[in-house]
Amino acid sequence: MFILWKDHTAVKEAEEINYLAKSWGGIDYTRFEGGVYSSEWFWAKILHIMREDEDVRAQAYSWVEHCDWIPALLTGKTDPLTLKRSRCAAGHKAMWHESFGGLPSEEFLVKLDPLLQGIRERLYTDTYTCDVSVGNLTEEWAARLGLSPGVKVGVGAFDAHLGAVGGEISTGYLSKVMGTSTCDMLVAPLKEFGDKLVQGICGQVDGSITPGMLGLEAGQSAFGDVYAWFRNLLLWPVEQILGDSHLLDQKAKENLKEEIADKIIPLLSDHAATIPLEESGIVALDWLNGRRTPDANQNLKAAITGLNLGSDAPRIFRALVEATAFGSKKIVDRFISEGVEIKGVIALGGVAKKSPFVMQVVADVLNMPIKVARAEQACALGSAMAAAVVGGIYGTIEEAQKAIGKCSGFLML
């Protein structure tokens, strides 16, 4: 059983973690997580499941991140006590830090809830960056994938983090994966960053994005999902009316519904782009899936205000786009206010490639240049760069970025 990051049912558990970390008198294990633990993350989800599902609680021996499980499966090294765990998953989501001796202490976890007793010793202490080999493909998986059993498999990492690698992230440039949600990442030299702690983000971890560099993560819980929600809202009566209509056969209904669904957002974008800035007056908040950063709070809700009888769909859509853009600005503002330099933005992901209108609004709101990665699959490209290091073709991720990245390049906005 895997639990999606979008599952926010562990809000109560996240609140308990935050309260205890600040009040128990010991180490604040959230200090490298931006000081705020989220319901989207490892311990909150584990505790919620154990409280809610007696059968899982009784039978689960250990817990594994998806990006750790796939390399383990491919190499046949699935023992949870020995399989190699991702530094970015452990550091950003599980409160792992070298200065803690690994994960939060048994004392802290048991104080949080006695149900967690003993789990720490069935997890891990060591973590690894994406340039390290897990092992070789098993014969079974080599045959299923049509590859050689000698192929090396690297330690897993989050898709967005490897997307940042594929987008050639470098010091001072915010790598922004823009899809259903966003993941905003920065890297910084460890010595230059020193002991600085950035509050309200999704963690800062040694080697989580680029080995040897400090990786910092933030993001929005909903971005493209905001636009998809509005599209589905408009599409609902179309689906109901078409479903009941006797004017068209079933195939024609399906084709028409698909055409309308595909054209709604491009049409809204074209019309929204022509609306003068001072004309609309509609203001929206983008928290349709809570707020990830700054200062995670999944209890927050979205809002649209300033509506009148002249408010049409393009104006509401523009307000939603502006809301997501200003959500991005709050993240940038937080980094800058905490002393982190941002010289520009590297954008990748579906929205970055498909929506010039959204990207122009974001660039205007941020008042920063945005480079859009040409690569159609930046996460796969970054994975290939990491794999090239694991396979010994290049010595470092930076070398792989220079060699492989020149094949894609950027579009300027």
C-alpha positions as CSV (number, residue, x, y, z in Angstrom):
1,M,0.0,0.0,0.0
2,F,1.4,3.4,-1.0
3,I,0.0,6.7,0.2
4,L,0.1,9.7,-2.1
5,W,1.8,12.9,-1.0
6,K,-1.6,14.6,-1.8
7,D,-3.2,12.7,1.1
8,H,-3.7,15.3,3.8
9,T,-5.6,13.1,6.3
10,A,-2.6,13.3,8.8
11,V,-3.2,17.0,9.6
12,K,-3.8,16.2,13.3
13,E,-0.6,14.1,13.5
14,A,1.4,16.8,11.9
15,E,0.1,19.3,14.4
16,E,1.1,17.0,17.2
17,I,4.6,16.6,15.8
18,N,5.0,20.4,15.6
19,Y,3.8,20.9,19.1
20,L,5.9,18.2,20.6
21,A,9.1,19.3,18.7
22,K,8.8,22.8,20.2
23,S,7.7,21.8,23.8
24,W,9.3,18.5,24.9
25,G,12.5,20.1,26.0
26,G,14.8,18.2,23.7
27,I,16.0,18.6,20.1
28,D,13.6,20.4,17.8
29,Y,13.6,17.8,15.0
30,T,11.8,20.2,12.7
31,R,14.6,22.7,12.7
32,F,16.0,21.5,9.3
33,E,12.4,21.1,7.9
34,G,11.7,24.8,8.0
35,G,10.4,24.5,11.6
36,V,7.0,23.2,10.4
37,Y,6.2,19.5,9.8
38,S,3.6,18.7,7.2
39,S,0.8,16.1,6.9
40,E,2.3,15.3,3.5
41,W,5.4,13.7,5.1
42,F,6.7,10.4,6.5
43,W,6.1,10.4,10.2
44,A,2.6,12.1,10.1
45,K,1.4,9.5,7.5
46,I,2.8,6.5,9.4
47,L,1.3,7.6,12.7
48,H,-2.1,8.3,11.1
49,I,-2.2,4.9,9.4
50,M,-1.2,3.1,12.6
51,R,-4.0,4.8,14.5
52,E,-6.6,4.3,11.8
53,D,-5.9,0.7,10.6
54,E,-5.4,-1.9,13.2
55,D,-4.6,-4.6,10.6
56,V,-1.8,-2.6,9.0
57,R,-0.5,-1.7,12.5
58,A,-0.3,-5.3,13.4
59,Q,1.4,-6.5,10.3
60,A,3.7,-3.7,9.1
61,Y,7.3,-4.4,10.0
62,S,8.8,-1.3,8.4
63,W,8.0,1.7,6.1
64,V,9.6,2.6,2.8
65,E,9.5,5.6,0.5
66,H,8.5,4.9,-3.0
67,C,11.8,6.2,-4.4
68,D,13.6,3.7,-2.2
69,W,11.4,0.8,-3.0
70,I,11.8,0.8,-6.7
71,P,15.6,0.6,-6.8
72,A,15.4,-2.1,-4.0
73,L,12.9,-4.1,-6.1
74,L,14.9,-3.8,-9.3
75,T,18.1,-5.1,-7.6
76,G,16.4,-7.7,-5.3
77,K,17.7,-5.9,-2.2
78,T,14.3,-5.4,-0.5
79,D,15.3,-6.1,3.2
80,P,14.1,-2.9,4.9
81,L,17.0,-3.1,7.4
82,T,19.7,-2.9,4.6
83,L,18.2,-1.3,1.5
84,K,19.7,2.0,0.6
85,R,17.6,5.0,1.6
86,S,17.4,8.3,-0.4
87,R,19.0,11.3,1.3
88,C,16.4,13.7,-0.2
89,A,13.5,11.6,1.0
90,A,14.9,11.0,4.5
91,G,16.1,14.6,5.0
92,H,13.1,16.5,3.6
93,K,10.3,14.2,4.8
94,A,11.5,12.0,7.7
95,M,13.4,14.6,9.8
96,W,16.7,12.7,9.2
97,H,19.8,14.7,9.9
98,E,23.4,13.7,10.5
99,S,23.6,15.9,13.6
100,F,20.7,13.9,15.1
101,G,22.5,10.6,14.5
102,G,19.9,9.9,11.9
103,L,16.1,9.9,12.5
104,P,14.4,11.5,15.5
105,S,15.2,9.6,18.8
106,E,13.1,6.8,20.2
107,E,12.3,8.9,23.2
108,F,10.8,11.6,21.0
109,L,8.8,9.1,18.9
110,V,7.4,7.2,21.9
111,K,6.5,10.5,23.5
112,L,4.6,11.4,20.3
113,D,2.7,8.1,20.5
114,P,3.6,4.8,22.1
115,L,2.4,3.1,18.9
116,L,5.7,4.2,17.3
117,Q,7.8,2.2,19.8
118,G,10.4,0.1,18.1
119,I,9.8,1.5,14.5
120,R,13.0,3.6,14.5
121,E,15.2,0.5,14.9
122,R,13.4,-1.1,11.9
123,L,14.1,1.8,9.6
124,Y,17.6,3.2,8.9
125,T,20.5,5.4,10.1
126,D,22.5,5.9,6.9
127,T,21.3,7.7,3.8
128,Y,22.7,8.0,0.3
129,T,22.7,10.6,-2.6
130,C,21.6,9.9,-6.1
131,D,25.1,9.4,-7.5
132,V,25.5,6.1,-5.4
133,S,24.8,2.6,-6.8
134,V,22.3,0.4,-5.1
135,G,23.4,-2.7,-7.1
136,N,22.7,-4.4,-10.4
137,L,19.4,-5.3,-12.1
138,T,18.3,-8.8,-11.2
139,E,18.1,-11.3,-14.0
140,E,14.3,-11.3,-13.7
141,W,14.0,-7.5,-14.1
142,A,16.7,-7.4,-16.8
143,A,14.6,-9.9,-18.8
144,R,11.4,-8.0,-18.2
145,L,13.0,-4.6,-19.2
146,G,15.1,-6.0,-22.1
147,L,18.3,-4.9,-20.4
148,S,21.6,-6.6,-19.2
149,P,21.7,-8.0,-15.7
150,G,25.0,-5.9,-15.3
151,V,23.1,-2.6,-15.5
152,K,23.7,-0.6,-12.4
153,V,20.8,1.0,-10.5
154,G,21.3,4.2,-8.6
155,V,19.8,5.3,-5.3
156,G,16.4,6.8,-5.7
157,A,15.4,10.5,-5.4
158,F,12.3,12.5,-5.7
159,D,11.1,13.2,-9.3
160,A,11.2,17.0,-8.8
161,H,14.7,16.9,-7.4
162,L,16.0,15.0,-10.4
163,G,14.0,17.4,-12.6
164,A,16.0,20.2,-11.1
165,V,19.2,18.3,-12.0
166,G,17.8,17.9,-15.5
167,G,17.0,21.6,-15.7
168,E,20.7,22.3,-14.8
169,I,20.0,23.9,-11.4
170,S,22.9,26.0,-10.1
171,T,23.6,28.3,-7.2
172,G,21.2,31.3,-7.1
173,Y,18.6,29.9,-9.6
174,L,15.3,28.7,-8.3
175,S,14.3,25.5,-10.1
176,K,10.5,25.4,-10.3
177,V,8.7,22.3,-11.4
178,M,5.3,23.5,-12.4
179,G,2.7,20.8,-12.8
180,T,-0.3,19.8,-10.8
181,S,1.6,21.2,-7.8
182,T,5.0,23.0,-7.7
183,C,8.3,22.0,-6.2
184,D,10.6,25.0,-5.8
185,M,14.3,24.1,-5.2
186,L,17.6,25.9,-4.7
187,V,21.1,24.6,-4.2
188,A,23.9,26.4,-2.3
189,P,27.5,25.6,-1.3
190,L,27.6,24.2,2.2
191,K,30.4,26.4,3.4
192,E,28.8,29.6,2.1
193,F,25.4,28.8,3.6
194,G,26.9,27.9,7.0
195,D,24.4,27.5,9.9
196,K,21.6,29.5,8.4
197,L,18.1,28.0,8.8
198,V,15.3,29.0,6.4
199,Q,12.0,29.1,8.2
200,G,8.7,27.8,6.7
201,I,10.1,25.7,3.8
202,C,10.1,22.0,3.1
203,G,13.6,21.4,4.4
204,Q,17.3,22.0,3.8
205,V,19.4,18.8,3.3
206,D,23.0,18.1,2.5
207,G,23.1,16.5,-0.9
208,S,19.4,16.1,-1.5
209,I,19.4,17.6,-5.0
210,T,23.1,17.9,-6.1
211,P,25.5,15.8,-4.0
212,G,27.9,18.0,-2.2
213,M,25.6,21.0,-2.2
214,L,22.8,22.0,0.2
215,G,19.4,21.4,-1.2
216,L,16.5,23.6,-0.2
217,E,12.9,22.8,-1.1
218,A,9.6,24.7,-1.1
219,G,6.4,24.4,-3.2
220,Q,2.7,24.9,-3.6
221,S,0.3,22.1,-2.8
222,A,-1.8,23.0,-5.9
223,F,-0.8,24.8,-9.1
224,G,-2.1,23.2,-12.3
225,D,-4.6,21.4,-10.1
226,V,-6.2,24.9,-9.5
227,Y,-6.8,25.3,-13.2
228,A,-8.0,21.7,-13.5
229,W,-10.5,22.3,-10.7
230,F,-12.0,25.3,-12.6
231,R,-12.1,23.4,-15.9
232,N,-13.9,20.5,-14.2
233,L,-16.3,22.9,-12.6
234,L,-17.2,24.3,-16.0
235,L,-17.3,20.9,-17.6
236,W,-19.7,19.4,-15.1
237,P,-23.0,20.5,-16.7
238,V,-21.6,19.7,-20.1
239,E,-21.0,16.1,-19.0
240,Q,-24.4,15.8,-17.5
241,I,-26.3,17.3,-20.4
242,L,-24.3,15.3,-23.0
243,G,-24.9,12.1,-21.0
244,D,-28.7,12.6,-21.1
245,S,-28.8,13.9,-24.7
246,H,-30.4,11.8,-27.5
247,L,-29.1,14.1,-30.3
248,L,-25.7,12.3,-30.6
249,D,-24.5,8.8,-30.5
250,Q,-22.2,7.6,-27.7
251,K,-19.0,8.0,-29.7
252,A,-19.8,11.5,-30.8
253,K,-20.6,12.4,-27.2
254,E,-17.3,11.1,-26.0
255,N,-15.4,13.0,-28.8
256,L,-17.2,16.2,-28.1
257,K,-16.7,16.0,-24.4
258,E,-13.0,15.3,-24.9
259,E,-12.7,18.3,-27.4
260,I,-14.4,20.7,-25.0
261,A,-12.2,19.5,-22.0
262,D,-9.0,20.0,-24.1
263,K,-10.0,23.4,-25.3
264,I,-11.3,25.0,-22.1
265,I,-8.0,26.2,-20.5
266,P,-6.4,27.4,-23.8
267,L,-9.6,29.4,-24.6
268,L,-9.8,30.8,-21.1
269,S,-6.1,31.7,-21.3
270,D,-6.5,33.5,-24.6
271,H,-9.4,35.7,-23.3
272,A,-7.9,36.2,-19.8
273,A,-4.7,37.6,-21.4
274,T,-6.7,40.4,-23.0
275,I,-8.3,41.7,-19.8
276,P,-6.7,45.0,-18.6
277,L,-5.1,44.6,-15.2
278,E,-7.2,47.3,-13.6
279,E,-10.5,46.0,-14.9
280,S,-11.3,42.8,-13.2
281,G,-11.1,43.4,-9.4
282,I,-11.5,39.7,-8.7
283,V,-9.0,38.4,-6.1
284,A,-8.4,34.7,-5.3
285,L,-6.4,32.6,-2.8
286,D,-4.9,29.4,-4.3
287,W,-5.1,27.1,-1.2
288,L,-7.5,24.6,-2.8
289,N,-5.2,21.8,-1.4
290,G,-4.0,23.7,1.6
291,R,-0.7,25.5,1.8
292,R,2.7,23.8,1.5
293,T,5.0,26.8,1.8
294,P,5.7,29.1,3.3
295,D,4.6,27.7,6.7
296,A,2.8,24.5,5.8
297,N,-0.9,24.5,6.8
298,Q,-3.1,22.0,5.1
299,N,-6.2,23.3,6.9
300,L,-6.3,26.5,4.9
301,K,-9.0,26.9,2.2
302,A,-9.1,28.8,-1.1
303,A,-11.4,31.8,-1.8
304,I,-12.6,34.0,-4.6
305,T,-13.8,37.5,-3.8
306,G,-14.8,40.6,-5.7
307,L,-17.4,38.9,-7.9
308,N,-20.3,40.8,-9.5
309,L,-22.8,40.1,-12.3
310,G,-20.1,41.1,-14.8
311,S,-17.7,38.5,-13.6
312,D,-17.2,35.9,-16.4
313,A,-15.2,32.8,-16.7
314,P,-12.1,34.4,-18.2
315,R,-11.9,36.9,-15.4
316,I,-12.3,34.3,-12.7
317,F,-9.7,32.2,-14.4
318,R,-7.3,35.1,-14.6
319,A,-7.8,35.7,-10.8
320,L,-6.9,32.0,-10.2
321,V,-3.8,32.3,-12.3
322,E,-2.8,35.4,-10.5
323,A,-3.4,33.6,-7.2
324,T,-1.0,30.8,-8.1
325,A,1.6,33.4,-9.3
326,F,1.4,35.3,-6.0
327,G,1.7,32.0,-4.2
328,S,4.9,31.5,-6.0
329,K,6.0,35.0,-5.0
330,K,5.4,34.3,-1.3
331,I,7.9,31.5,-1.6
332,V,10.5,33.7,-3.4
333,D,9.9,36.4,-0.8
334,R,10.4,34.0,2.1
335,F,13.8,32.8,0.7
336,I,14.9,36.4,0.1
337,S,13.8,37.6,3.5
338,E,15.8,34.7,5.0
339,G,19.0,35.8,3.2
340,V,18.9,33.5,0.3
341,E,19.9,35.1,-3.1
342,I,17.7,34.3,-6.1
343,K,19.0,35.6,-9.4
344,G,16.4,34.0,-11.6
345,V,14.1,31.1,-12.2
346,I,14.4,27.8,-14.2
347,A,11.0,26.5,-15.0
348,L,10.1,22.9,-16.0
349,G,7.1,20.7,-16.0
350,G,3.8,20.6,-17.9
351,V,2.5,24.1,-17.2
352,A,5.9,25.6,-18.0
353,K,5.8,24.0,-21.4
354,K,2.2,24.3,-22.3
355,S,0.9,27.7,-21.0
356,P,2.6,30.9,-22.1
357,F,-0.1,32.9,-20.4
358,V,0.5,31.4,-17.0
359,M,4.2,31.7,-17.4
360,Q,4.0,35.3,-18.4
361,V,1.9,36.2,-15.4
362,V,4.3,34.3,-13.1
363,A,7.3,36.2,-14.6
364,D,5.5,39.5,-14.2
365,V,4.5,38.9,-10.6
366,L,8.0,37.6,-9.6
367,N,9.6,40.4,-11.7
368,M,12.3,38.0,-12.6
369,P,13.6,36.4,-15.8
370,I,12.4,32.8,-16.2
371,K,14.3,30.2,-18.3
372,V,12.0,27.4,-19.5
373,A,13.9,24.1,-19.9
374,R,13.5,22.8,-23.5
375,A,13.6,19.1,-22.3
376,E,10.1,17.5,-22.7
377,Q,10.9,15.2,-19.7
378,A,13.3,17.1,-17.4
379,C,12.9,14.5,-14.6
380,A,13.9,11.7,-16.9
381,L,16.8,13.8,-18.2
382,G,18.0,14.4,-14.6
383,S,17.6,10.7,-13.8
384,A,19.8,10.0,-16.9
385,M,22.4,12.4,-15.6
386,A,22.5,10.7,-12.2
387,A,22.6,7.3,-13.9
388,A,25.5,8.4,-16.0
389,V,27.5,9.2,-12.8
390,V,26.4,5.9,-11.1
391,G,27.5,4.1,-14.3
392,G,30.9,5.8,-14.2
393,I,30.6,7.7,-17.4
394,Y,31.0,11.0,-15.5
395,G,32.6,11.7,-12.2
396,T,30.0,14.2,-10.8
397,I,26.5,15.4,-11.4
398,E,27.9,18.8,-12.5
399,E,30.0,17.1,-15.2
400,A,26.9,15.2,-16.4
401,Q,24.8,18.3,-16.4
402,K,27.4,20.1,-18.6
403,A,27.8,17.2,-21.0
404,I,24.2,16.1,-21.3
405,G,22.4,19.4,-20.6
406,K,23.9,21.2,-23.6
407,C,21.7,19.0,-25.8
408,S,18.5,20.6,-24.5
409,G,19.1,24.3,-23.4
410,F,16.4,26.8,-22.5
411,L,13.8,29.2,-23.8
412,M,13.8,32.7,-22.2
413,L,10.7,34.4,-20.9
